Amino acid sequence: MPMEPAINQTPEPSVSGRFSMEELLGELSEKEGIIEQKSLVISEQKKRIALLEECLRLEKIRRYGASSEKNPGQGELFNEAEQLADQAEAEPEQKQTKRKKTGRKGLSEKIPRVQIYLKLSEEEKAGAIDTFFSKVKEELDIVPAKVRVLEYLQEKAVFKTDEGEKTIKAAERPLHPLGKVIASINLLAYLIVAKYCDALPLYRMEKILARYGGDITRTSMANWIIRLANVLMPLINLMKEHQISGHYLQMDETRVQVLKEPGKSATSDKWFWEIRGGPPDQPVIIFEYDASRSADVPSRLLAGFKGTLQTDGYSGYNRACKENGLIRIGCWDHARRKFTDAIKAMPTKQKRSGKISKAEEALSSIQKLYAIERKIKDLGVEERFQYRQEKSLPILEAFKPWLETNILKVPKDSLTYKAMGYALNQWESLIGYCNDGRYHISNIL
């Protein structure tokens, strides 16, 4: 039978029974190459594991953790005199500490008030030279919801003509947007606010109304809301015309779940497109639903608009900007959030080390920009423009080269790397808010 080839590739010894020096060196070189190759694989796998662990930490925080963008020791990232002064006041040798105010916030004076007088009996105040009342307590009260039936009784007058014929004249009926339905205008307004402002499903509103004695099916409520949307469409169109009459629009898209969308699964992404704009003193906000996030949607929604559009870095807006010749500026909230995510996803050991990460350094610069915006929010348009030119632009001019240098020092594909890459890719649009005092640093509506 033929012999099978040997699996062991170790060189055969020479005739003398020993390996030659050349054979040993060759085998050593081969094994070193294998070790080096495996070391590279292990190194890449470690990097991959670190990135996956970072993503996992962020996902856990998004699902179960707090949403605040603050992180411990954030004040240590600043070197301004104000920060140093604050640190000096907190030195251990200084015994004085600033106490936080305790107690709840007072109730708003805008809320209607009812006075309840706690009176002494006649026997208790007998012989007193004077009496007076002092406020000893405030309680927030609520009047429970209740349903009622509005009965419209129409007055009719009977007239008799000279010929003896009788005619009847009736009082005018109130107009109703849906005609003959059993829901009052107040009830329709309640349904819309509860569903779209308070996120209350119709089946819950059905139970709430039933508890108060108003048996209305969710199907009827749904039909009323659909009909109202059609009735109010002329008003919505006027709002859109008012919106695009201004020079500046802010726009963003948000995921929303819709259970019964034709051609879409219940778990697939659908979208609310939020648009804010119009004359500066009369801005209008419109929420437009669409099952798609394609470029067709902003092209449709922005038709007829000329001016400046503020969005995040989503490429779906590019076509609309090109078609309408729009100036596009970016949103620093989207850039800031990426660095915040990188900080949240840091390992616990790194957070406790006290060493400032690149993401924290970047967030420090961005927070300085927001601090400036808080200072100038009540200034006029021209004053805001000048202040940004003097204060914000120098920060931005220093921040960009810092990003370009430090993006090479962080692991590729890490959250910090992606955050830096986003900021650099969107740089021209991100600094656009400094070009006009009417623009905002963010398009958060």
LUMMIVEX-601548 format. One record per residue (C-alpha): residue number from 0; residue in one letter; x, y, z. Coordinates in nm, 2 decimals. Layout:
N
  seq  type       X       Y       Z
  NUM     a       X       Y       Z
...
***
This chain:
445
  seq  type       X       Y       Z
    0     m    0.00    0.00    0.00
    1     p    0.13    0.35   -0.08
    2     m    0.26    0.55    0.22
    3     e    0.05    0.85    0.33
    4     p    0.24    1.18    0.34
    5     a    0.38    1.27    0.68
    6     i    0.18    1.54    0.87
    7     n    0.48    1.67    1.07
    8     q    0.67    1.92    0.86
    9     t    0.97    1.93    1.09
   10     p    1.29    1.90    0.88
   11     e    1.45    1.56    0.87
   12     p    1.78    1.54    1.04
   13     s    2.09    1.53    0.83
   14     v    2.27    1.20    0.76
   15     s    2.48    1.24    1.07
   16     g    2.15    1.24    1.28
   17     r    2.18    1.60    1.38
   18     f    2.01    1.92    1.24
   19     s    2.23    2.16    1.06
   20     m    2.26    2.52    1.17
   21     e    2.08    2.63    0.85
   22     e    1.79    2.39    0.92
   23     l    1.76    2.51    1.28
   24     l    1.76    2.87    1.18
   25     g    1.50    2.81    0.91
   26     e    1.27    2.63    1.16
   27     l    1.32    2.91    1.42
   28     s    1.24    3.17    1.16
   29     e    0.93    2.98    1.05
   30     k    0.80    2.95    1.41
   31     e    0.88    3.32    1.48
   32     g    0.67    3.41    1.18
   33     i    0.38    3.19    1.31
   34     i    0.40    3.35    1.65
   35     e    0.41    3.70    1.51
   36     q    0.11    3.62    1.29
   37     k   -0.08    3.48    1.59
   38     s    0.02    3.78    1.80
   39     l   -0.13    4.01    1.54
   40     v   -0.45    3.81    1.53
   41     i   -0.47    3.82    1.91
   42     s   -0.41    4.20    1.92
   43     e   -0.68    4.26    1.66
   44     q   -0.92    4.04    1.85
   45     k   -0.84    4.23    2.17
   46     k   -0.92    4.56    2.00
   47     r   -1.24    4.41    1.86
   48     i   -1.34    4.29    2.20
   49     a   -1.27    4.63    2.35
   50     l   -1.49    4.80    2.09
   51     l   -1.77    4.55    2.14
   52     e   -1.75    4.59    2.52
   53     e   -1.77    4.97    2.47
   54     c   -2.08    4.94    2.26
   55     l   -2.24    4.70    2.51
   56     r   -2.17    4.94    2.80
   57     l   -2.33    5.22    2.61
   58     e   -2.64    5.01    2.52
   59     k   -2.68    4.91    2.88
   60     i   -2.66    5.28    2.99
   61     r   -2.91    5.38    2.72
   62     r   -3.15    5.11    2.83
   63     y   -3.12    5.13    3.21
   64     g   -2.91    5.43    3.31
   65     a   -2.97    5.80    3.35
   66     s   -2.98    6.02    3.04
   67     s   -2.79    6.31    3.19
   68     e   -2.48    6.43    2.99
   69     k   -2.30    6.54    3.30
   70     n   -2.01    6.33    3.42
   71     p   -1.81    6.33    3.76
   72     g   -1.52    6.58    3.76
   73     q   -1.64    6.76    3.46
   74     g   -1.54    7.10    3.61
   75     e   -1.18    6.98    3.63
   76     l   -1.16    7.00    3.25
   77     f   -1.16    7.38    3.26
   78     n   -0.86    7.60    3.34
   79     e   -1.04    7.94    3.36
   80     a   -0.99    8.16    3.66
   81     e   -1.35    8.12    3.76
   82     q   -1.30    7.74    3.79
   83     l   -0.99    7.78    3.99
   84     a   -1.17    8.02    4.22
   85     d   -1.45    7.77    4.27
   86     q   -1.20    7.50    4.36
   87     a   -1.02    7.73    4.61
   88     e   -1.35    7.79    4.79
   89     a   -1.39    7.41    4.83
   90     e   -1.05    7.34    4.98
   91     p   -1.07    7.11    5.29
   92     e   -0.90    7.36    5.53
   93     q   -1.18    7.60    5.47
   94     k   -1.45    7.50    5.72
   95     q   -1.73    7.70    5.56
   96     t   -1.94    7.49    5.32
   97     k   -2.23    7.60    5.11
   98     r   -2.55    7.43    5.20
   99     k   -2.80    7.34    4.94
  100     k   -3.14    7.49    4.99
  101     t   -3.40    7.24    5.10
  102     g   -3.77    7.24    5.07
  103     r   -4.00    7.23    4.78
  104     k   -4.05    7.50    4.52
  105     g   -4.35    7.73    4.59
  106     l   -4.67    7.68    4.39
  107     s   -4.71    7.91    4.09
  108     e   -4.91    8.23    4.14
  109     k   -5.07    8.16    3.80
  110     i   -5.28    7.87    3.95
  111     p   -5.63    7.98    4.06
  112     r   -5.66    7.99    4.43
  113     v   -5.94    7.92    4.67
  114     q   -5.92    8.05    5.03
  115     i   -6.03    7.82    5.31
  116     y   -6.08    8.01    5.63
  117     l   -6.01    7.82    5.96
  118     k   -6.23    8.00    6.21
  119     l   -6.24    8.01    6.58
  120     s   -6.57    7.94    6.75
  121     e   -6.75    8.22    6.92
  122     e   -6.65    8.08    7.26
  123     e   -6.28    8.06    7.16
  124     k   -6.26    8.42    7.06
  125     a   -6.48    8.57    7.33
  126     g   -6.31    8.87    7.49
  127     a   -6.05    8.91    7.21
  128     i   -5.97    9.27    7.12
  129     d   -5.91    9.18    6.75
  130     t   -5.90    8.88    6.51
  131     f   -5.70    8.83    6.19
  132     f   -5.61    8.55    5.95
  133     s   -5.26    8.43    5.85
  134     k   -5.18    8.18    5.58
  135     v   -5.04    7.87    5.74
  136     k   -5.05    7.62    5.45
  137     e   -5.08    7.57    5.08
  138     e   -5.20    7.25    4.91
  139     l   -5.21    7.17    4.54
  140     d   -5.56    7.04    4.46
  141     i   -5.71    6.89    4.15
  142     v   -6.08    6.89    4.04
  143     p   -6.14    6.53    3.92
  144     a   -6.25    6.50    3.56
  145     k   -6.62    6.45    3.50
  146     v   -6.84    6.40    3.20
  147     r   -7.17    6.57    3.13
  148     v   -7.43    6.58    2.86
  149     l   -7.48    6.92    2.68
  150     e   -7.85    6.94    2.58
  151     y   -7.91    7.21    2.32
  152     l   -8.27    7.35    2.34
  153     q   -8.34    7.55    2.03
  154     e   -8.59    7.83    2.07
  155     k   -8.84    7.86    1.79
  156     a   -9.08    8.15    1.73
  157     v   -9.41    8.10    1.55
  158     f   -9.54    8.38    1.33
  159     k   -9.87    8.42    1.16
  160     t   -9.90    8.60    0.83
  161     d  -10.19    8.83    0.73
  162     e  -10.31    8.54    0.52
  163     g  -10.33    8.33    0.83
  164     e  -10.03    8.11    0.75
  165     k   -9.79    8.01    1.02
  166     t   -9.41    8.03    0.99
  167     i   -9.15    7.92    1.23
  168     k   -8.81    8.09    1.30
  169     a   -8.55    7.89    1.49
  170     a   -8.24    8.01    1.68
  171     e   -7.91    7.94    1.49
  172     r   -7.74    7.62    1.58
  173     p   -7.37    7.63    1.69
  174     l   -7.12    7.52    1.43
  175     h   -6.94    7.20    1.48
  176     p   -6.63    7.09    1.29
  177     l   -6.76    6.73    1.24
  178     g   -7.13    6.81    1.20
  179     k   -7.36    6.56    1.37
  180     v   -7.15    6.37    1.62
  181     i   -7.21    6.32    2.00
  182     a   -6.86    6.45    2.09
  183     s   -6.84    6.82    2.20
  184     i   -6.56    7.04    2.08
  185     n   -6.41    7.02    2.43
  186     l   -6.41    6.64    2.42
  187     l   -6.24    6.64    2.08
  188     a   -5.97    6.87    2.21
  189     y   -5.93    6.65    2.52
  190     l   -5.88    6.34    2.30
  191     i   -5.62    6.51    2.08
  192     v   -5.42    6.65    2.38
  193     a   -5.43    6.32    2.56
  194     k   -5.32    6.12    2.26
  195     y   -5.06    6.34    2.11
  196     c   -4.93    6.54    2.40
  197     d   -4.97    6.29    2.69
  198     a   -4.92    5.97    2.47
  199     l   -5.24    5.82    2.61
  200     p   -5.37    5.53    2.38
  201     l   -5.73    5.54    2.27
  202     y   -5.81    5.21    2.45
  203     r   -5.71    5.38    2.78
  204     m   -5.92    5.69    2.71
  205     e   -6.21    5.45    2.63
  206     k   -6.17    5.30    2.99
  207     i   -6.14    5.65    3.15
  208     l   -6.45    5.78    2.99
  209     a   -6.64    5.46    3.07
  210     r   -6.54    5.50    3.43
  211     y   -6.71    5.84    3.43
  212     g   -7.02    5.72    3.26
  213     g   -6.93    5.82    2.90
  214     d   -6.94    5.50    2.69
  215     i   -6.75    5.59    2.37
  216     t   -6.57    5.32    2.17
  217     r   -6.21    5.37    2.06
  218     t   -6.32    5.31    1.70
  219     s   -6.55    5.62    1.72
  220     m   -6.26    5.82    1.88
  221     a   -6.02    5.71    1.60
  222     n   -6.28    5.81    1.33
  223     w   -6.32    6.16    1.49
  224     i   -5.95    6.22    1.50
  225     i   -5.91    6.12    1.14
  226     r   -6.19    6.34    1.03
  227     l   -6.06    6.63    1.24
  228     a   -5.72    6.60    1.06
  229     n   -5.90    6.65    0.72
  230     v   -6.11    6.94    0.86
  231     l   -5.80    7.12    1.00
  232     m   -5.59    7.06    0.69
  233     p   -5.65    7.42    0.55
  234     l   -5.52    7.56    0.88
  235     i   -5.22    7.33    0.87
  236     n   -5.15    7.45    0.51
  237     l   -5.16    7.81    0.63
  238     m   -4.91    7.72    0.91
  239     k   -4.68    7.57    0.64
  240     e   -4.70    7.88    0.43
  241     h   -4.63    8.09    0.74
  242     q   -4.33    7.86    0.82
  243     i   -4.15    7.89    0.49
  244     s   -4.21    8.26    0.47
  245     g   -3.92    8.30    0.72
  246     h   -3.55    8.27    0.63
  247     y   -3.45    8.00    0.88
  248     l   -3.58    7.65    0.94
  249     q   -3.48    7.39    1.19
  250     m   -3.55    7.03    1.11
  251     d   -3.50    6.68    1.26
  252     e   -3.65    6.34    1.23
  253     t   -3.74    6.10    1.52
  254     r   -3.82    5.73    1.52
  255     v   -4.18    5.64    1.60
  256     q   -4.36    5.30    1.62
  257     v   -4.68    5.26    1.42
  258     l   -4.85    4.93    1.45
  259     k   -5.06    4.92    1.13
  260     e   -4.86    5.08    0.85
  261     p   -4.93    4.92    0.51
  262     g   -4.63    4.73    0.38
  263     k   -4.44    4.78    0.71
  264     s   -4.39    4.55    1.01
  265     a   -4.50    4.68    1.35
  266     t   -4.14    4.69    1.47
  267     s   -3.99    4.87    1.17
  268     d   -3.89    5.23    1.20
  269     k   -4.13    5.50    1.10
  270     w   -4.06    5.87    1.13
  271     f   -4.19    6.20    1.27
  272     w   -4.03    6.50    1.09
  273     e   -4.02    6.80    1.32
  274     i   -4.00    7.14    1.15
  275     r   -3.96    7.48    1.33
  276     g   -3.96    7.81    1.14
  277     g   -4.13    8.12    1.03
  278     p   -4.08    8.49    1.12
  279     p   -3.85    8.52    1.43
  280     d   -4.13    8.66    1.65
  281     q   -4.39    8.41    1.53
  282     p   -4.22    8.06    1.49
  283     v   -4.44    7.76    1.41
  284     i   -4.37    7.40    1.48
  285     i   -4.51    7.13    1.26
  286     f   -4.49    6.75    1.31
  287     e   -4.51    6.56    0.99
  288     y   -4.55    6.18    0.99
  289     d   -4.40    5.96    0.71
  290     a   -4.32    5.59    0.71
  291     s   -4.00    5.67    0.51
  292     r   -3.68    5.84    0.59
  293     s   -3.57    5.88    0.23
  294     a   -3.46    6.20    0.06
  295     d   -3.81    6.23   -0.10
  296     v   -3.95    6.34    0.24
  297     p   -3.74    6.65    0.31
  298     s   -3.77    6.74   -0.06
  299     r   -4.15    6.74   -0.03
  300     l   -4.15    6.92    0.31
  301     l   -3.91    7.19    0.21
  302     a   -4.06    7.27   -0.13
  303     g   -4.08    7.65   -0.18
  304     f   -3.85    7.73    0.11
  305     k   -3.55    7.96    0.04
  306     g   -3.30    8.04    0.32
  307     t   -3.10    7.85    0.58
  308     l   -3.18    7.50    0.70
  309     q   -3.04    7.36    1.03
  310     t   -3.02    6.98    1.06
  311     d   -2.79    6.70    1.19
  312     g   -2.55    6.53    0.95
  313     y   -2.81    6.30    0.78
  314     s   -2.74    6.29    0.41
  315     g   -3.11    6.26    0.33
  316     y   -3.13    6.65    0.34
  317     n   -2.86    6.69    0.07
  318     r   -3.10    6.67   -0.23
  319     a   -3.35    6.92   -0.09
  320     c   -3.07    7.17   -0.01
  321     k   -2.93    7.13   -0.36
  322     e   -3.28    7.16   -0.53
  323     n   -3.37    7.47   -0.33
  324     g   -3.03    7.63   -0.31
  325     l   -3.04    7.62    0.07
  326     i   -2.76    7.72    0.31
  327     r   -2.72    7.43    0.55
  328     i   -2.58    7.46    0.91
  329     g   -2.52    7.19    1.16
  330     c   -2.64    7.10    1.51
  331     w   -2.39    7.09    1.80
  332     d   -2.63    6.88    2.01
  333     h   -2.58    6.59    1.78
  334     a   -2.20    6.63    1.79
  335     r   -2.20    6.68    2.16
  336     r   -2.41    6.37    2.22
  337     k   -2.15    6.14    2.05
  338     f   -1.88    6.25    2.29
  339     t   -2.12    6.21    2.58
  340     d   -2.19    5.85    2.47
  341     a   -1.81    5.78    2.45
  342     i   -1.77    5.91    2.81
  343     k   -2.07    5.70    2.93
  344     a   -1.92    5.39    2.77
  345     m   -1.58    5.42    2.93
  346     p   -1.48    5.13    3.16
  347     t   -1.53    5.18    3.53
  348     k   -1.16    5.15    3.59
  349     q   -1.08    5.43    3.35
  350     k   -1.35    5.65    3.50
  351     r   -1.20    5.60    3.85
  352     s   -0.85    5.66    3.74
  353     g   -0.89    6.04    3.74
  354     k   -0.72    6.07    3.40
  355     i   -0.90    6.29    3.16
  356     s   -1.00    6.11    2.84
  357     k   -1.00    6.26    2.49
  358     a   -1.38    6.25    2.48
  359     e   -1.39    6.45    2.80
  360     e   -1.14    6.71    2.66
  361     a   -1.36    6.75    2.35
  362     l   -1.67    6.78    2.56
  363     s   -1.50    7.06    2.76
  364     s   -1.46    7.27    2.45
  365     i   -1.81    7.21    2.34
  366     q   -1.95    7.31    2.68
  367     k   -1.76    7.64    2.65
  368     l   -1.96    7.71    2.34
  369     y   -2.29    7.64    2.52
  370     a   -2.18    7.86    2.81
  371     i   -2.14    8.15    2.57
  372     e   -2.49    8.08    2.43
  373     r   -2.64    8.10    2.77
  374     k   -2.48    8.44    2.83
  375     i   -2.60    8.59    2.50
  376     k   -2.95    8.44    2.48
  377     d   -3.12    8.77    2.57
  378     l   -2.90    8.99    2.34
  379     g   -3.01    9.13    2.01
  380     v   -2.92    8.97    1.68
  381     e   -2.62    9.19    1.60
  382     e   -2.49    9.17    1.95
  383     r   -2.51    8.79    1.94
  384     f   -2.32    8.78    1.61
  385     q   -2.04    9.01    1.74
  386     y   -2.01    8.81    2.07
  387     r   -1.97    8.48    1.88
  388     q   -1.71    8.63    1.65
  389     e   -1.51    8.75    1.95
  390     k   -1.56    8.45    2.19
  391     s   -1.69    8.14    2.01
  392     l   -1.48    8.15    1.69
  393     p   -1.14    8.14    1.88
  394     i   -1.26    7.83    2.06
  395     l   -1.37    7.67    1.74
  396     e   -1.04    7.77    1.57
  397     a   -0.85    7.59    1.84
  398     f   -1.08    7.29    1.86
  399     k   -1.05    7.18    1.50
  400     p   -0.67    7.13    1.49
  401     w   -0.70    6.95    1.83
  402     l   -0.95    6.71    1.67
  403     e   -0.73    6.65    1.37
  404     t   -0.43    6.57    1.59
  405     n   -0.60    6.36    1.85
  406     i   -0.82    6.15    1.62
  407     l   -0.49    5.97    1.53
  408     k   -0.43    5.89    1.89
  409     v   -0.75    5.70    1.97
  410     p   -0.85    5.35    1.86
  411     k   -1.01    5.34    1.52
  412     d   -1.38    5.26    1.52
  413     s   -1.41    5.35    1.89
  414     l   -1.69    5.58    2.00
  415     t   -1.44    5.86    2.06
  416     y   -1.30    5.81    1.71
  417     k   -1.65    5.82    1.56
  418     a   -1.74    6.13    1.75
  419     m   -1.42    6.31    1.63
  420     g   -1.48    6.19    1.28
  421     y   -1.84    6.32    1.28
  422     a   -1.73    6.66    1.41
  423     l   -1.46    6.69    1.15
  424     n   -1.68    6.57    0.86
  425     q   -1.95    6.82    0.96
  426     w   -1.72    7.10    1.05
  427     e   -1.82    7.36    0.80
  428     s   -2.19    7.32    0.88
  429     l   -2.12    7.31    1.26
  430     i   -1.96    7.65    1.26
  431     g   -2.23    7.80    1.05
  432     y   -2.43    7.92    1.34
  433     c   -2.16    8.19    1.40
  434     n   -2.24    8.35    1.07
  435     d   -2.57    8.51    1.18
  436     g   -2.71    8.61    1.52
  437     r   -3.05    8.47    1.43
  438     y   -2.92    8.11    1.42
  439     h   -2.91    7.87    1.71
  440     i   -2.62    7.65    1.82
  441     s   -2.86    7.35    1.81
  442     n   -3.17    7.24    1.62
  443     i   -3.32    7.08    1.93
  444     l   -3.68    7.20    1.91
***
